[in-house]
Amino acid sequence: MTGFIFGAIIISFSSVMVKLANVPPDVAGFYRLFVGGLGMLAILWKMGKLKNLTRHVWVWSLLSALFFTADFYCWHRAIIATGPGISTMLANFQVFVLAAVSIVFLKEKVSLKFLIAMPTAMLGLYLMVGVSWDAFTPEFKLGVVYGLLTALAYALYLLSLKYSLSKADADPLAMACAVALITGVCLGGLSIAQGESFIIPDNQSLAALGALALICHAGGWYLITRGIQVVRTSLVGLILLLQPTLSYVWDILFFNKPTTAVELIGVGLALTAIYVGSLKSEETT
């Protein structure tokens, strides 16, 4: 369990590193996913599992990689526009997309937990960004939209990844490695299409991108992938809440994010709702 908790703490720094990298969002995504994917490749090699990266795994990784590309395209823009805290909170609304898919397409019954969590999440969202909406800049408002689109793209990524893993009967780490490398190539292609430079401007950017790729992505997700197999299901959602919670704390500590009592109440309600929603998601998987 210690490794799983440590992994959640590590990935909470991801949005901070994107902010500190000071490069275009898709360039940050390229370095994070492609270099992070190479880091996962090194882990597979160290474990003697390179053979698990079969052609079958690469083919089944394509759909997940497309949704993962959309996820990072939106999330990195949300981070730059709204900051690490709000953007990560919004991205974790993916649990409600997953629950909605279960209800609408898998014909599962609406549980009491979901009926409680959904309006609680909407109230939390309103208190976080709705109360002061008119005072926000157009850039911040667009960042909120990107954050909610991140939640949608991330949910679709998780659904496609679960489906691909079941069809390919693959090693989860091998699949994560293939998805990361393909997503990195896609984000790199988007950067080239937009005429963005891949030059790393200074040592701060180099350190931030290195930490983002090798520590946050490769290391963090390796610990989570390994730890999720031994942690009780009832604790998974609670422990993973460390990511949005700590990202919000880092935003305040490192970037002097201004906060109000109303916003903090909204954050608390959203976190509570996300946890309850994650319990619903775990019960239906």
C-alpha positions as CSV (number, residue, x, y, z in Angstrom):
1,M,0.0,0.0,0.0
2,T,2.9,2.4,0.7
3,G,4.0,2.3,-2.9
4,F,0.5,3.0,-4.1
5,I,0.2,6.0,-1.8
6,F,3.6,7.2,-2.9
7,G,2.6,6.9,-6.5
8,A,-0.5,9.0,-6.0
9,I,1.6,11.7,-4.2
10,I,4.2,11.7,-7.1
11,I,1.6,12.2,-9.8
12,S,0.0,15.1,-7.8
13,F,3.1,17.1,-8.9
14,S,2.4,16.5,-12.7
15,S,0.4,19.7,-13.2
16,V,3.0,21.6,-11.2
17,M,5.7,20.4,-13.6
18,V,3.6,21.4,-16.6
19,K,3.3,24.9,-15.2
20,L,7.0,25.1,-14.4
21,A,8.1,23.7,-17.8
22,N,7.2,27.0,-19.6
23,V,6.8,25.3,-23.0
24,P,3.7,25.0,-25.2
25,P,1.1,22.5,-23.8
26,D,1.5,19.9,-26.6
27,V,5.3,20.1,-26.4
28,A,5.1,19.4,-22.7
29,G,2.8,16.5,-23.5
30,F,5.2,15.1,-26.0
31,Y,8.1,15.2,-23.6
32,R,5.9,13.8,-20.8
33,L,4.5,10.9,-22.7
34,F,7.3,10.0,-25.1
35,V,10.1,10.2,-22.6
36,G,7.9,8.8,-19.9
37,G,7.1,5.9,-22.3
38,L,10.8,5.3,-22.8
39,G,11.1,5.2,-19.0
40,M,8.4,2.5,-18.9
41,L,10.3,0.7,-21.6
42,A,13.4,0.7,-19.4
43,I,11.3,-0.6,-16.5
44,L,10.0,-3.5,-18.7
45,W,13.5,-4.2,-19.9
46,K,14.8,-4.3,-16.3
47,M,11.9,-6.7,-15.3
48,G,12.7,-8.9,-18.3
49,K,9.2,-8.2,-19.8
50,L,10.1,-6.5,-23.1
51,K,8.6,-9.5,-24.9
52,N,5.2,-8.4,-23.5
53,L,5.2,-5.5,-26.0
54,T,3.7,-7.7,-28.8
55,R,2.2,-6.5,-32.1
56,H,-1.2,-7.3,-30.6
57,V,-0.5,-4.9,-27.7
58,W,0.5,-2.1,-30.1
59,V,-2.6,-2.5,-32.2
60,W,-5.0,-2.5,-29.2
61,S,-3.2,0.5,-27.8
62,L,-4.2,2.8,-30.7
63,L,-7.8,3.6,-29.6
64,S,-6.7,4.3,-26.0
65,A,-3.8,6.5,-27.3
66,L,-6.3,8.6,-29.3
67,F,-8.4,9.4,-26.2
68,F,-5.2,9.9,-24.2
69,T,-4.0,12.4,-26.7
70,A,-7.3,14.3,-26.3
71,D,-7.0,14.1,-22.6
72,F,-3.6,15.7,-22.5
73,Y,-4.4,18.2,-25.2
74,C,-7.2,19.6,-23.0
75,W,-5.6,19.1,-19.6
76,H,-2.3,20.9,-20.3
77,R,-4.3,23.9,-21.7
78,A,-6.5,23.8,-18.6
79,I,-3.4,23.8,-16.3
80,I,-1.9,26.8,-18.1
81,A,-5.2,28.8,-18.0
82,T,-6.5,27.9,-14.5
83,G,-3.6,26.6,-12.6
84,P,-2.6,23.1,-11.3
85,G,-5.3,23.0,-8.6
86,I,-8.6,23.7,-10.4
87,S,-7.5,21.9,-13.6
88,T,-6.8,18.7,-11.7
89,M,-10.0,18.9,-9.8
90,L,-12.0,19.3,-13.0
91,A,-10.2,16.4,-14.6
92,N,-11.3,14.1,-11.8
93,F,-14.9,14.6,-12.6
94,Q,-14.3,11.7,-15.0
95,V,-15.8,9.4,-12.4
96,F,-19.3,10.8,-13.2
97,V,-18.8,10.2,-16.9
98,L,-17.9,6.6,-16.1
99,A,-21.0,6.3,-13.9
100,A,-23.2,7.8,-16.6
101,V,-21.9,5.4,-19.2
102,S,-22.6,2.5,-16.9
103,I,-26.1,3.7,-16.4
104,V,-27.0,4.7,-20.0
105,F,-25.2,2.1,-22.0
106,L,-24.6,-0.8,-19.6
107,K,-28.2,-0.4,-18.2
108,E,-27.0,-0.5,-14.6
109,K,-29.4,0.8,-11.9
110,V,-28.9,4.3,-10.5
111,S,-27.6,3.9,-7.0
112,L,-28.3,6.1,-4.0
113,K,-24.6,7.0,-3.9
114,F,-24.7,8.3,-7.5
115,L,-27.9,10.3,-6.7
116,I,-26.1,11.9,-3.8
117,A,-22.7,12.4,-5.5
118,M,-23.9,14.0,-8.7
119,P,-25.7,17.1,-7.3
120,T,-23.0,17.4,-4.6
121,A,-20.4,17.6,-7.4
122,M,-22.4,20.2,-9.3
123,L,-22.7,22.3,-6.2
124,G,-19.0,22.0,-5.6
125,L,-18.2,23.0,-9.2
126,Y,-20.5,26.0,-8.9
127,L,-18.8,27.2,-5.7
128,M,-15.4,26.6,-7.2
129,V,-15.9,28.5,-10.5
130,G,-19.5,29.4,-11.0
131,V,-19.9,32.0,-8.2
132,S,-17.1,34.2,-9.6
133,W,-17.7,33.4,-13.2
134,D,-18.3,36.9,-14.4
135,A,-15.0,38.1,-12.8
136,F,-12.9,35.5,-14.6
137,T,-10.8,36.3,-17.7
138,P,-11.8,34.8,-21.0
139,E,-8.6,32.6,-20.8
140,F,-9.6,31.2,-17.4
141,K,-13.2,30.5,-18.6
142,L,-11.8,28.6,-21.6
143,G,-9.5,26.7,-19.2
144,V,-12.5,25.6,-17.2
145,V,-14.1,24.3,-20.4
146,Y,-10.8,22.5,-21.2
147,G,-10.8,21.0,-17.7
148,L,-14.3,19.5,-18.1
149,L,-13.4,18.2,-21.6
150,T,-10.4,16.6,-19.9
151,A,-12.8,14.7,-17.7
152,L,-14.7,13.4,-20.7
153,A,-11.6,12.4,-22.6
154,Y,-10.0,10.8,-19.6
155,A,-13.1,8.7,-18.9
156,L,-13.2,7.6,-22.5
157,Y,-9.5,6.7,-22.3
158,L,-10.1,4.6,-19.2
159,L,-13.0,2.8,-20.8
160,S,-11.1,2.1,-24.0
161,L,-8.0,1.0,-22.0
162,K,-10.1,-1.5,-19.9
163,Y,-11.7,-2.8,-23.1
164,S,-8.3,-3.1,-24.9
165,L,-6.7,-4.9,-21.9
166,S,-9.5,-7.4,-21.9
167,K,-9.2,-8.1,-25.6
168,A,-5.5,-8.1,-25.9
169,D,-5.0,-10.1,-22.6
170,A,-1.9,-7.9,-22.1
171,D,0.4,-6.9,-19.3
172,P,-1.0,-3.6,-18.0
173,L,2.5,-2.0,-17.8
174,A,3.3,-3.0,-21.4
175,M,-0.1,-1.6,-22.6
176,A,0.6,1.6,-20.6
177,C,4.0,1.9,-22.2
178,A,2.7,1.4,-25.7
179,V,-0.1,3.9,-25.1
180,A,2.3,6.5,-23.7
181,L,4.7,6.2,-26.7
182,I,1.9,6.4,-29.3
183,T,0.3,9.4,-27.4
184,G,3.7,11.1,-27.3
185,V,4.1,10.8,-31.1
186,C,0.5,12.2,-31.6
187,L,1.2,15.2,-29.4
188,G,4.6,15.7,-31.1
189,G,2.8,15.7,-34.4
190,L,0.3,18.3,-33.1
191,S,3.2,20.5,-32.0
192,I,4.8,20.3,-35.4
193,A,1.5,21.1,-37.2
194,Q,1.1,24.2,-35.0
195,G,4.7,25.3,-35.7
196,E,5.7,25.0,-32.0
197,S,9.4,24.7,-31.0
198,F,10.7,21.7,-29.1
199,I,13.6,23.7,-27.8
200,I,13.8,23.6,-24.0
201,P,14.4,27.2,-23.0
202,D,16.3,26.9,-19.7
203,N,17.5,24.6,-16.9
204,Q,14.2,25.0,-15.0
205,S,12.2,23.8,-18.0
206,L,14.7,20.9,-18.4
207,A,14.3,19.8,-14.8
208,A,10.5,20.2,-14.8
209,L,10.1,18.2,-18.0
210,G,12.5,15.5,-16.8
211,A,10.6,15.1,-13.5
212,L,7.3,15.2,-15.4
213,A,8.3,12.4,-17.7
214,L,10.5,10.1,-15.6
215,I,9.3,10.6,-12.1
216,C,5.6,11.7,-12.3
217,H,4.6,9.7,-15.3
218,A,6.9,6.6,-15.5
219,G,7.6,6.3,-11.8
220,G,4.2,7.4,-10.5
221,W,2.1,5.3,-12.8
222,Y,4.4,2.3,-12.3
223,L,3.8,2.4,-8.6
224,I,0.1,2.8,-9.0
225,T,-0.1,0.0,-11.6
226,R,1.7,-2.3,-9.3
227,G,0.1,-1.2,-6.1
228,I,-3.5,-1.2,-7.3
229,Q,-3.3,-5.0,-7.5
230,V,-2.8,-5.3,-3.7
231,V,-4.8,-2.4,-2.3
232,R,-8.3,-3.1,-1.1
233,T,-10.8,-1.8,-3.7
234,S,-12.6,0.3,-1.0
235,L,-9.3,2.3,-0.5
236,V,-8.4,2.8,-4.2
237,G,-10.7,5.8,-4.8
238,L,-9.8,7.4,-1.4
239,I,-6.0,7.1,-2.0
240,L,-6.2,8.4,-5.6
241,L,-8.0,11.6,-4.2
242,L,-4.5,12.5,-3.0
243,Q,-3.8,13.7,-6.6
244,P,-6.4,16.5,-6.9
245,T,-6.1,17.4,-3.2
246,L,-2.3,17.8,-3.2
247,S,-2.4,19.4,-6.7
248,Y,-4.7,22.1,-5.2
249,V,-2.3,22.5,-2.2
250,W,0.7,22.8,-4.4
251,D,-1.0,25.5,-6.4
252,I,-1.5,27.5,-3.3
253,L,2.0,26.9,-1.9
254,F,4.0,27.2,-5.1
255,F,2.0,29.7,-7.2
256,N,0.3,31.7,-4.5
257,K,-3.2,30.8,-5.8
258,P,-5.8,33.2,-4.3
259,T,-8.6,31.3,-2.6
260,T,-11.8,32.1,-0.8
261,A,-13.9,30.3,1.8
262,V,-16.6,29.7,-0.8
263,E,-14.1,28.1,-3.2
264,L,-12.6,25.9,-0.5
265,I,-16.1,24.7,0.5
266,G,-16.6,23.9,-3.2
267,V,-13.4,22.0,-3.4
268,G,-14.4,20.0,-0.3
269,L,-17.8,19.1,-1.7
270,A,-16.2,18.2,-5.1
271,L,-13.7,15.9,-3.4
272,T,-16.4,14.2,-1.4
273,A,-18.6,13.7,-4.4
274,I,-15.6,12.4,-6.5
275,Y,-14.8,9.8,-3.8
276,V,-18.5,8.7,-3.5
277,G,-18.6,8.5,-7.4
278,S,-15.4,6.5,-7.5
279,L,-17.0,4.0,-5.1
280,K,-19.9,3.6,-7.5
281,S,-17.4,3.1,-10.4
282,E,-15.5,0.5,-8.5
283,E,-18.6,-1.5,-7.7
284,T,-19.6,-1.7,-11.3
285,T,-16.2,-2.8,-12.7
